[in-house]
């Protein structure tokens, strides 16, 4: 019962954070590249930098592998939308960046993401570098201790859409209407 209440509270907080994130992104200048230079590690253990977000449109989601609902749901939906787009979305790239790099190693991310999609790339790295990247993207995250000694993470629950120059192109909110989300991805791919 307590766990259900906690999950409910986390979902509501994630929705609120998503709305605030959208407001923050909406205030940024059109065409302005997001983030800052970074060097992290992809799920295969290879280096990945901000260059990965250039040259094709991208969908970027920040989350963590121990997430009880928001992250697996978002990854599953994103994979479904990419499949539904078919050839119309072949130029879209999708990324899952952990906000919990202490637990989410490249190996763990590889297992987690690969179980959902072969189109989404997991990103992790040294905690200070991952957190600097998240901060540069305006992502909210916070470690929340649980009564049993474990912890969970509060975090922005929106998928960030970037155009082929790495500039902000919109968001897909958690639990957004699937048809609306698909239309956003279709527009993004067409511009790419």
N, C-alpha and C positions, 0 to 999 in steps of 0.2 A: 504494500500500500504506500509506504513512504517513498519507495523508488518511483512509483507511478506519479506521485505528486511532484517529486523532484524533476522527472522527465517533463511533465507538463509545464512546470515553471521554466525549465530550460528552453522549451519550444517557444513559449511566449516571449522570453527574453531575446531569443534569436530573431524572432520576427521584428521586435522593436529595434534591435540593433541593425537589422537589415534596412529598415526604414530610415534610420539615422544615417547609415552609410550612403544610401541613395541620395539623401539630402546633401551630404558632404561632397559626393561625386558630382552632383548637379551644379555645384557652385564653382567647379574648376573650369578653366578655359577650354573651349573646344579645340581639338587638335594638339593639346599639350600631352606629351608622353608621360606615362605614369611610372611611378617608382623611381628607383635610383640604381646605379650599377650594383650588381651582386654576383657572387660566385658561390653556388651551392652545389648540391649533388642530386642527380635524378635517381629514380628507383633502381636503375641498373648499376648505380655506383659511379656513373660518369659525371664530369663537371657540367654544369648548366649555368648560363648567365642570362642577363636581360635580353641578349640577342635572340633568344628563343621566342620572345614575344614580338619580334619584328619580322616582316616579310610575308606574313599571313595573319588573318584574324585569329584571335585567341579567346577562349573562355577560361577564366582562372577562378578557382574556388579554394578558399582557405579553410581547413578543418583538421581533424585528427582521427586516427584509427580506432580509438577507444570510444568514439562518439556513439551514443546509443540509438539515435534516430536521424538527426538532421543530416549528417555527413553521408551515411550509406544511402539514404533516400535521395539526396541531391546527386550523388554519383550515379545511382541507378537511373534517375530521370535524365540526367545529362547524356549518358550512354544511349538511352532510348531515343532521345531527340536527334543525336548524331546519326544513329541508324536510320531513323525515319527520313532524315534529309538525304540520305544516299549520296549520289554523285553531286548533288547540289551543295553538299557540305564537305566535300572531300578536302577543301583547302583550310577548313577550320582545325585548329589545334586546341586541345583541352588539357588543363593542368590542375592537379590537386596538391596544394602547398600545405604542409603540416604546420600547425601552430603549437605542436607538442613534440619538438625535435628530440627531447630527452628520451622519449619512448619510441618515436617513429623513425627508426633507422631506415636506410635504403632497402635492406632486405625485408623488413616488416611492411614498408610501403609497397614494395614490389608484390608481395603476396596479397595484400589488401586490395590494391588497385587492379591487379591482374585478375582477381576473382570477379570483378565487375566489368572491366572493359579493356580492350586492347587499343583504344583510341585516347585514353587519358594517361598522362604521364605524372607520376608522383615526384614531388620535390621535397628534399630535406637538407640538413646540413648542421653546422655548428649552431647551437642555440642563439648566440648573440647575432650571428649573421642572418638567420631565419627571422628573428624578431625585428632586425633592422629592415629587412625587406618588407615584412608585414606592415611595419610602421610607415614606410615610404608609400605603400599602397593605401594607407588610411584604414587599415584593418584593425578592428578592436579584438583583443583576446585577453583573457584573464584566467589564471589557474584558480580553481575552486576546490578547496579541501572537502572531502566527504567524511562522514562520521566513522567509517570503517578504516580510516587511515589512507585510503586511496584518494584520487582526485579526478576531476573532470575539467573541461575547459569551456568557458563562455567564449563565443567568438562571433564575428560577423557571419551571417548565414546567406549572403547573396553571392551569386556568381557574377564576376566582373567580366564585362565584354570589352575587348580591346580591338581596335582596327589594326590593319597591317603595319601601321607606323607605331603601334604601341600606345595610341591615344585612347582615352575613354570613349566607349561607344554605347554604354548603357549597362544595365544590370538585369539579372533575373532573380527576383526575390524568392525566398523559400516558400514553397507551396503556391507559387504563382500559377495562374491558369495555364495548363500545358499548351493550349493552342497559341496563347500570347507568347509564351517562351519560345515555342518553335518558330513563330513568325519573326521574333527578334533575331534568332540564330540564322534564319533564312536571309533576312536583310543584311546581317553582318557578313555572311558568306558571299552574297551577291556583290557587296562593295569591295571584298577582299582582292 
